[in-house]
Amino acid sequence: MTDNGRNPYTLGCFGAPGSYSDAAMRRHFNDVGRVMYYDHFEDLVRAVASGERTYGVLPVENSSTGGIAEVYDLVWRYECRLVGEEYIRVQHQLLGLKEAALSDIEEVYSHPQGFAQCYDFLRKHPEWRLHTYFSTAQSAGEVAAKRSKTAAAIAGEQAAELYGLKILVPDIAANKTNYTRFIIISAADCAAVRKDKLTVVVITEHVPGALYHVLGHFFHRHMNMTHLESRPIPGRPFEYSFHIDVTGSLDEVGTAEAVEELKRHCKYLKILGNYPSAKGGMVT
Ligand SMILES: O=C(O)C(=O)C[C@]1(C(=O)O)C=C[C@@H](O)C=C1
């Protein structure tokens, strides 16, 4: 856990206490005393970009459903910096009131990612009405507030405890090794002792092999690409920006050289951050 040496700081977190983002924040920061929760990704990213919050924590990528496109776009658009990351094992549960049984359920609340990750389970209950809600934790809170035996939420065990719900069906995600990667964002770079992960956005010329050449610079410097996300560029139909995560530190010659080469060969390059990779990786 680290606070990146900036103290005192304020935090912005997606969702509510008991959300998976909340778990990522608690794993990352020693002091979570001054936190504000946000219902929408954009409000959180804007608060961080404006300096209203020192750091923000939000999901960016899931091992079952892939990248969360909105988050890639927002972080780039608001020119935030990536200063850290965490992986959280996401084990969704179907939660209901203590007095409810599975046969009572008629409607389910969750974040769209919760629904997407539990698609196989939900297909077995086509009669249920699905309500897209804010975070998984707020979905659990909504079910507790409704006090209706017919309502359930898809959320984590931590939300069940916090909102006084019971687990009707455990571990309902389709993928039993379901992890979400969270990013820690800030308005400015932070001094970090270990900087071994680099996130860049590039736009290449629209010519054959352009991306191949970008990746070649990483290959020749033994930089391992951990994620690649292509996002449409607003106003330029069927042209894309590439959001790339690679291993490497800009303090090392090889990494710095690769970035210089990219600057020369790409139409656009933006370094979003060089930061410590999650220490434990995909721990539970
Ligand atoms: O709803 C939450 O609890 C969140 O933190 C959001 C979120 C997401 O958007 O990916 C985080 C982890 C899971 O993948 C499901 C939901």
The ligand as an ORCA input file, in Angstrom:
! r2SCAN-3c Opt
* xyz 0 1
  O     -19.836     -1.533     -9.055
  C     -18.751     -1.645     -8.449
  O     -18.664     -2.186     -7.343
  C     -17.551     -1.138     -9.093
  O     -16.578     -0.839     -8.429
  C     -17.567     -1.058    -10.600
  C     -17.151     -2.339    -11.297
  C     -16.842     -2.013    -12.810
  O     -17.342     -1.049    -13.337
  O     -16.107     -2.815    -13.415
  C     -15.910     -2.849    -10.679
  C     -15.621     -4.176    -10.623
  C     -16.495     -5.183    -11.255
  O     -15.921     -5.432    -12.519
  C     -17.883     -4.688    -11.425
  C     -18.192     -3.374    -11.309
*
